[in-house]
């Protein structure tokens, strides 16, 4: 067995043996659950998400629906719809070490299962942390090449681990992730460049595959072992063991929650734009030129110009800068009309330059305002290790995203339960309409 495989098994043994979360880990898991659920509820308001849910109800009929939705689904369909909805506004969490969103499909899958069975909030939080730790390490090992998209790949391993723990107990975590590892898909970046919301079904597939893998483990199917290593060798042509976080280190504490509704790479430039808006010399109608200098990886994944729709705009550095300068924010509202004349003019004016050799995330934004240069460098943003999102900030974001679906009073009750509620109470309490 390679060092990589042994390390992953050590992680499984570590999380399987954990019966209670450390206080800081539980607190972070609560915020992650709150944040993802808020993004899910916001995503459900989009017409295309509703259409997807109606189509899913044909294949996965059931008796349960998400709050604010009248689409009845079984647990698998509910999880798939929730996972797609949670990423629709591109405002959900992530972790830089895995280059992905380990919690994104895990939360909807666990909430869907919690809707069908009597499990406590504490059990869901423990399963969430379990799935996160397995998923994040799978992402560290499964480093995708250019042209692929991360959401449809290794995320199913986290769902498999979390669902197995919740359904049948920690002994089935290893078999479940082996089942998922045998089937890791290679998902393309193509839908984003083409402007297709098909990409938002990638987390839905991860939720379905993870839940199916947990079911295979529960059924007692014999697993071959070493599937992640074999997949790396066959698909990625990777033969050297992958360095992954050691057992005992809670990578969930390193994960970020997003302040903005856009791919993470855009956030540094957006933060710089918002700071420049506060400069007394700033005037939107006097901007002559805009230059963004940023690390190469950001340009590689977010270099879309002249976006035609929301999904392209969410992955466009130039659009993010334009929207932040015009609107003073970058929330879901920024994508309602990407053809706005002012936004189009500003986006066209943005010059994006990759800084050769720069690895660390950060950006420098320079504006020519009436012949006067305004510049701002940002090396960290809310959610980074140096600037963790506070409980108050997470709750405020939840209200922004969830209130249109729940109303203020219900949103307050859900936030209070998920952030500070009794962990022994049924998790389904947050799903009541």
VOVOVO-29567 format. One line per 8 residues: number of its first residue (from 1); their letters; for each residue y, z, x of C-alpha. Coordinates in pm, 1 decimal. Each point is the difference from the previous one (the first is absolute). Last residue first. Layout:
N
NUM	A	Y:Z:X ~ ...
***
This chain:
433
433	XXXXXXXX	2531.9:680.2:-4189.7 ~ -255.0:211.3:185.1 ~ -79.9:-132.8:344.9 ~ 136.2:294.0:202.7 ~ -234.8:239.5:-178.5 ~ -292.8:-217.6:106.6 ~ -12.5:205.5:321.0 ~ -148.9:294.0:-186.2
425	XXXXXXXX	147.3:334.2:114.2 ~ -134.0:175.5:310.4 ~ 274.4:-144.2:220.7 ~ 263.1:192.3:-194.5 ~ 314.9:-211.6:2.5 ~ 256.8:-27.2:281.2 ~ 41.5:-368.1:84.3 ~ -233.8:-166.5:-250.6
417	XXXXXXXX	76.5:233.5:-289.1 ~ 376.0:9.8:52.0 ~ 16.3:-377.7:33.6 ~ -202.0:-47.9:-318.9 ~ 217.1:242.7:-198.9 ~ 324.8:-153.0:125.3 ~ -124.2:-350.7:-81.4 ~ -89.8:116.3:-352.8
409	XXXXXXXX	353.5:129.7:-59.7 ~ 172.5:-301.8:156.6 ~ -184.2:-276.7:-183.1 ~ -348.8:-107.4:100.8 ~ 21.6:-372.8:70.0 ~ 369.3:-46.4:81.4 ~ -13.5:347.4:160.6 ~ -268.2:-87.3:253.7
401	XXXXXXXX	181.2:-195.6:271.3 ~ 328.0:188.5:24.9 ~ -167.5:329.7:-83.9 ~ -257.0:-49.8:274.6 ~ 276.8:-82.7:248.2 ~ 174.1:327.8:-79.4 ~ -327.8:190.3:38.7 ~ -62.4:-154.1:341.4
393	XXXXXXXX	355.6:77.5:113.6 ~ -27.9:362.2:-115.7 ~ -333.8:42.9:174.9 ~ 150.2:-132.2:319.9 ~ -77.3:-334.9:159.0 ~ -75.8:51.4:367.0 ~ 275.4:-97.2:246.3 ~ -137.0:23.5:357.0
385	XXXXXXXX	-349.2:-93.2:-112.5 ~ 138.6:-301.2:-186.9 ~ 34.2:27.0:-377.4 ~ 375.2:-44.7:-11.9 ~ 103.1:-236.9:276.0 ~ -15.3:-3.9:378.6 ~ 146.0:-202.8:284.4 ~ 310.3:-132.2:-174.6
377	XXXXXXXX	276.7:-176.1:190.9 ~ 330.7:-77.9:-171.6 ~ 264.1:-259.8:79.1 ~ 334.7:-104.3:-147.7 ~ 181.3:-284.1:176.2 ~ 351.7:-91.8:-114.8 ~ 83.1:-367.3:-57.1 ~ 36.7:45.6:-374.3
369	XXXXXXXX	-323.1:193.5:-17.9 ~ -250.4:-125.5:259.5 ~ -299.8:218.8:-70.7 ~ -257.5:129.8:248.3 ~ -335.1:154.6:-89.1 ~ -218.6:162.6:264.6 ~ -360.1:78.5:-88.5 ~ -284.2:245.7:55.4
361	XXXXXXXX	-376.3:13.9:45.6 ~ -133.1:49.9:350.8 ~ -164.2:-307.5:149.7 ~ 293.5:-187.6:153.1 ~ -120.2:-257.7:251.0 ~ 231.1:-273.3:-116.7 ~ 256.7:113.0:-259.1 ~ -52.6:-224.7:-302.2
353	XXXXXXXX	320.8:-150.0:-132.1 ~ 80.2:-46.9:-368.2 ~ 326.9:-175.4:-85.6 ~ 113.7:87.9:-352.0 ~ 246.6:-241.2:-159.6 ~ -254.8:-163.3:-232.9 ~ -80.8:343.0:-143.8 ~ 371.4:61.9:-65.6
345	XXXXXXXX	46.8:-328.1:-184.9 ~ -316.3:47.0:-206.6 ~ 92.6:358.5:-86.1 ~ 344.7:-109.7:-116.1 ~ -143.4:-283.5:-209.3 ~ -270.9:207.0:-167.3 ~ -328.3:-191.9:41.5 ~ -201.2:315.3:73.2
337	XXXXXXXX	65.9:121.9:-353.5 ~ -205.3:303.1:-97.5 ~ -95.3:69.3:359.9 ~ 266.8:253.5:97.2 ~ -74.9:207.7:-310.5 ~ -325.0:116.0:158.7 ~ 203.7:205.9:247.8 ~ 196.1:-100.4:306.2
329	XXXXXXXX	336.8:173.4:-13.7 ~ 370.5:-59.1:63.8 ~ -19.0:-308.1:-222.7 ~ 167.2:-269.1:210.2 ~ -75.8:120.2:352.4 ~ -347.3:125.6:-94.7 ~ -82.4:-325.6:-178.5 ~ 109.2:-215.6:294.1
321	XXXXXXXX	-187.8:210.8:254.5 ~ -318.1:-5.6:-209.8 ~ 36.4:-375.3:-49.9 ~ 19.2:-62.9:374.6 ~ -297.4:219.4:77.8 ~ -212.5:-176.6:-261.4 ~ -331.5:145.3:-115.8 ~ 122.6:148.7:-326.9
313	XXXXXXXX	193.4:-323.4:-55.9 ~ -320.0:-205.5:7.3 ~ -161.4:224.0:-261.7 ~ 315.2:1.5:-212.5 ~ 52.7:-375.4:-28.6 ~ 150.1:-304.9:171.9 ~ 63.3:154.0:340.6 ~ 252.8:-188.4:218.4
305	XXXXXXXX	-163.0:109.4:326.2 ~ -333.0:177.0:58.1 ~ -17.2:168.2:342.1 ~ -156.2:323.6:-117.6 ~ -340.7:16.3:171.0 ~ 74.6:-160.1:336.3 ~ 365.5:102.4:-3.2 ~ -94.9:366.5:-43.1
297	XXXXXXXX	-260.4:-26.9:275.6 ~ 267.2:-132.3:237.5 ~ 219.1:318.1:-2.3 ~ 347.0:-45.5:-146.2 ~ 342.1:-149.3:63.6 ~ 182.8:-81.7:-324.3 ~ 317.4:-208.0:14.5 ~ 238.2:-54.4:-291.8
289	XXXXXXXX	300.0:-234.3:10.1 ~ 330.3:-53.8:-182.5 ~ 8.1:306.5:-224.3 ~ 342.8:25.4:-168.7 ~ -124.6:2.9:-361.8 ~ -227.5:298.0:63.7 ~ 273.0:215.5:150.4 ~ -82.5:261.4:263.5
281	XXXXXXXX	288.5:133.5:210.1 ~ -27.4:350.6:-146.5 ~ -365.9:16.2:115.0 ~ -223.0:123.8:-283.8 ~ -150.5:-346.1:-52.2 ~ -101.9:9.7:366.1 ~ -231.4:294.6:-69.1 ~ -167.4:-188.4:-285.4
273	XXXXXXXX	-51.0:-305.0:220.4 ~ -158.2:208.6:278.2 ~ -239.7:156.3:-249.8 ~ -90.8:-348.9:-122.7 ~ -65.3:-119.2:356.1 ~ -237.4:287.6:60.0 ~ -165.8:-34.1:-340.2 ~ -101.2:-364.8:30.8
265	XXXXXXXX	-319.5:68.3:195.2 ~ -120.0:234.6:-275.1 ~ -48.7:-276.6:-257.1 ~ 252.2:38.3:-279.9 ~ 90.5:244.5:-275.4 ~ 193.0:255.3:203.8 ~ -33.3:372.9:74.5 ~ -365.5:-45.8:93.3
257	XXXXXXXX	-248.1:282.4:49.4 ~ -141.8:25.7:349.1 ~ -332.0:99.6:153.0 ~ -23.4:225.2:303.9 ~ -111.1:304.0:-201.6 ~ -272.5:-213.6:-157.3 ~ -130.1:-42.9:354.3 ~ -156.5:344.3:-16.6
249	XXXXXXXX	-144.1:45.3:350.9 ~ -334.4:177.4:0.0 ~ -204.8:-305.4:84.9 ~ 175.1:-215.4:254.8 ~ 236.3:-284.9:-88.9 ~ -146.5:-338.6:79.2 ~ -37.9:-198.4:320.3 ~ -218.7:-300.5:-83.5
241	XXXXXXXX	-317.2:-48.8:198.2 ~ -1.0:-333.8:184.3 ~ -179.5:-294.5:-161.4 ~ 267.4:-141.7:-228.7 ~ -76.7:-353.2:-117.4 ~ 203.1:91.3:-311.2 ~ -253.3:-118.3:-257.3 ~ -336.2:41.4:172.1
233	XXXXXXXX	78.2:279.8:247.4 ~ 231.9:195.7:-226.1 ~ -247.3:-38.1:-284.2 ~ -286.7:126.2:213.5 ~ 198.0:308.1:99.8 ~ 93.7:68.3:-360.4 ~ -360.8:-49.5:-113.2 ~ -159.8:239.0:248.4
225	XXXXXXXX	-250.4:134.6:-251.5 ~ -247.0:-203.2:-212.8 ~ 43.3:195.1:-323.6 ~ -289.7:93.6:-226.6 ~ 105.2:10.5:-363.7 ~ -4.4:348.6:-152.1 ~ 163.9:-87.7:-329.2 ~ 292.3:229.0:91.2
217	XXXXXXXX	51.7:-203.5:316.1 ~ 4.0:-322.1:-202.4 ~ 247.1:160.4:-242.1 ~ 230.0:94.2:288.0 ~ -17.8:-361.1:116.9 ~ 91.5:-121.5:-349.2 ~ 300.5:232.7:-2.5 ~ 113.1:-126.7:339.0
209	XXXXXXXX	-45.9:-364.2:-97.0 ~ 198.9:44.5:-321.5 ~ 284.9:190.6:165.9 ~ 18.2:-247.7:289.4 ~ 6.0:-287.2:-249.0 ~ 293.8:158.1:-179.5 ~ 173.5:49.9:336.4 ~ -24.5:-379.5:54.1
201	XXXXXXXX	119.4:-83.7:-352.6 ~ 362.1:26.2:110.9 ~ -51.4:-300.6:229.5 ~ -52.4:-212.8:-308.2 ~ 371.9:54.7:-55.1 ~ 49.6:-344.3:153.3 ~ 306.2:-98.0:203.5 ~ -174.8:-248.2:227.4
193	XXXXXXXX	82.6:206.6:308.8 ~ -128.2:307.6:-182.0 ~ -311.1:-167.3:-142.1 ~ -94.4:-133.0:348.7 ~ -34.7:334.8:174.6 ~ -375.7:-37.7:-44.1 ~ -264.3:261.7:-77.2 ~ -307.7:26.3:219.6
185	XXXXXXXX	-232.2:212.2:-209.7 ~ -181.4:315.8:112.7 ~ -346.5:-22.6:-155.7 ~ -240.3:185.4:229.0 ~ 273.2:257.6:62.7 ~ -1.6:89.5:-370.7 ~ -368.9:93.6:3.7 ~ 41.7:190.9:326.3
177	XXXXXXXX	296.1:183.2:-155.5 ~ -217.0:110.1:-291.3 ~ -293.2:107.2:216.4 ~ 229.6:221.3:211.7 ~ 178.1:165.1:-293.7 ~ -319.2:74.0:-194.5 ~ -60.1:349.3:136.8 ~ 359.0:97.5:-87.5
169	XXXXXXXX	-61.0:23.3:-374.7 ~ -117.9:-213.0:-289.2 ~ 293.1:-148.5:-187.6 ~ 303.3:150.9:174.7 ~ -133.8:-33.0:353.0 ~ -136.3:-346.2:-65.7 ~ 330.7:-108.6:-151.7 ~ 198.7:114.8:302.5
161	XXXXXXXX	-234.7:-153.3:257.4 ~ -30.4:-331.5:-185.1 ~ 374.7:-16.5:-63.6 ~ 66.3:52.1:371.5 ~ -252.3:-266.8:93.0 ~ 155.7:-241.2:-251.6 ~ 322.8:1.1:199.6 ~ -167.0:-193.4:285.2
153	XXXXXXXX	104.7:-347.0:-108.6 ~ 195.8:-114.8:-303.8 ~ 317.7:187.7:78.4 ~ 19.5:-114.4:366.5 ~ 107.0:-358.3:-42.9 ~ -127.1:-270.0:232.2 ~ 188.2:-282.2:170.1 ~ 50.5:190.0:325.7
145	XXXXXXXX	-301.0:205.3:103.8 ~ -116.8:318.0:-175.4 ~ -63.6:324.3:183.0 ~ -311.1:155.5:-153.8 ~ -44.4:311.7:216.8 ~ 331.5:164.8:-88.4 ~ -47.8:-113.9:-358.7 ~ -340.7:167.0:-18.6
137	XXXXXXXX	166.4:310.0:139.4 ~ 256.4:-8.5:-280.4 ~ -268.1:-51.5:-262.2 ~ -215.6:291.8:112.9 ~ 292.5:241.6:18.0 ~ 150.7:-124.1:-325.4 ~ -326.0:15.5:-190.6 ~ -55.4:361.2:99.1
129	XXXXXXXX	360.9:95.5:-75.3 ~ -33.0:-157.2:-343.8 ~ -334.8:170.7:-64.1 ~ 152.9:337.6:85.0 ~ 300.6:-72.5:-223.0 ~ -225.6:-109.2:-286.4 ~ -210.0:315.4:28.5 ~ 315.8:213.1:1.0
121	XXXXXXXX	130.0:-176.3:-310.9 ~ -321.0:99.7:-170.9 ~ -274.8:-226.4:-126.0 ~ -122.4:-30.6:-357.9 ~ -98.6:-361.6:-32.1 ~ 131.1:-332.2:-127.8 ~ 371.9:28.3:78.2 ~ -86.2:149.3:338.3
113	XXXXXXXX	-190.8:-317.1:87.6 ~ 307.7:-211.5:-71.9 ~ 216.4:249.1:189.7 ~ -231.8:-26.7:300.0 ~ 1.2:-380.9:-2.0 ~ 377.4:-17.6:-53.6 ~ 59.9:233.9:298.9 ~ -245.0:-168.0:238.3
105	XXXXXXXX	141.0:-352.2:-37.6 ~ 335.3:85.0:166.2 ~ -103.4:300.1:211.5 ~ -89.6:-183.2:319.8 ~ 304.8:-228.4:-10.8 ~ -7.2:-218.4:310.4 ~ 80.2:-47.8:367.6 ~ -264.9:259.4:81.1
97	XXXXXXXX	216.8:197.4:242.5 ~ 320.4:-82.3:-190.4 ~ -111.4:174.2:-317.8 ~ 109.3:-108.8:-345.6 ~ 141.0:97.8:-335.9 ~ 104.1:-195.5:-307.9 ~ 326.7:-179.5:-78.0 ~ -126.1:-359.1:6.8
89	XXXXXXXX	106.5:-41.7:-364.6 ~ -345.1:-120.8:-107.5 ~ -193.5:233.5:233.1 ~ -85.2:268.6:-256.3 ~ -56.5:-253.8:-277.5 ~ -283.1:-170.9:185.0 ~ -168.0:333.1:75.5 ~ 43.2:119.1:-358.7
81	XXXXXXXX	-152.3:-316.4:-145.1 ~ -300.3:26.6:230.7 ~ -46.9:372.2:-67.4 ~ 14.5:-49.2:-376.8 ~ -243.1:-290.8:23.2 ~ -247.9:213.3:192.2 ~ 47.4:302.3:-228.0 ~ -43.9:-193.1:-327.3
73	XXXXXXXX	304.0:-156.2:-158.8 ~ 227.9:18.7:-302.1 ~ 339.8:-171.8:35.5 ~ 258.8:195.6:-200.4 ~ 207.1:94.3:305.4 ~ 271.0:268.1:20.1 ~ -245.6:241.0:167.0 ~ -300.1:-188.9:141.6
65	XXXXXXXX	-275.0:-89.8:-243.4 ~ -348.9:120.8:-84.2 ~ -253.5:-122.6:-255.4 ~ -184.2:-273.1:184.4 ~ -32.3:-371.6:61.8 ~ -43.7:-117.4:360.4 ~ -40.8:-379.7:-8.4 ~ 216.1:-67.2:-304.9
57	XXXXXXXX	229.5:293.0:75.1 ~ 73.4:-152.3:340.9 ~ 175.5:-294.4:-165.3 ~ 222.9:233.6:-200.3 ~ 74.6:198.4:314.7 ~ 97.8:-312.4:191.4 ~ 233.8:-103.4:-282.2 ~ 155.1:348.3:4.7
49	XXXXXXXX	48.0:-26.4:374.6 ~ 170.1:-337.7:-47.7 ~ 238.9:150.6:-257.0 ~ 115.0:275.4:241.0 ~ 18.3:351.6:-148.3 ~ -336.5:99.8:148.0 ~ 155.0:-18.1:345.8 ~ 230.5:290.2:-74.1
41	XXXXXXXX	-292.2:220.6:-105.3 ~ -194.0:-92.0:313.0 ~ 297.8:66.9:228.2 ~ 30.9:345.0:-156.6 ~ -372.0:63.3:43.1 ~ 27.2:-100.9:364.3 ~ 286.2:242.3:59.7 ~ -156.9:295.4:-179.7
33	XXXXXXXX	-338.7:-41.3:169.0 ~ 167.1:-36.3:339.8 ~ 215.2:305.7:-69.6 ~ -306.4:205.0:-96.1 ~ -189.9:-124.0:307.3 ~ 291.4:110.9:219.3 ~ -5.0:351.8:-148.5 ~ -378.0:17.2:31.3
25	XXXXXXXX	24.3:-99.6:365.5 ~ 268.7:260.8:69.7 ~ -204.3:274.5:-168.1 ~ -325.5:-85.4:177.4 ~ -247.8:-162.5:-238.4 ~ -307.0:179.2:-133.4 ~ -369.0:-89.5:11.4 ~ 4.9:-192.2:328.3
17	XXXXXXXX	-352.8:-74.0:118.0 ~ 9.7:-355.4:-134.7 ~ 334.5:-51.0:175.6 ~ -146.5:94.8:339.7 ~ -334.5:-172.8:-42.2 ~ 172.5:-320.6:-106.4 ~ 237.6:23.5:294.5 ~ -288.9:52.2:239.0
9	XXXXXXXX	-163.4:-306.2:-153.2 ~ 315.5:-198.0:73.8 ~ -0.6:126.9:356.4 ~ -366.3:-91.0:48.4 ~ 65.3:-352.5:-123.4 ~ 292.6:-45.5:236.7 ~ -189.7:147.0:296.5 ~ -273.9:-248.5:-50.3
1	X	-345.0:88.8:-134.3
***
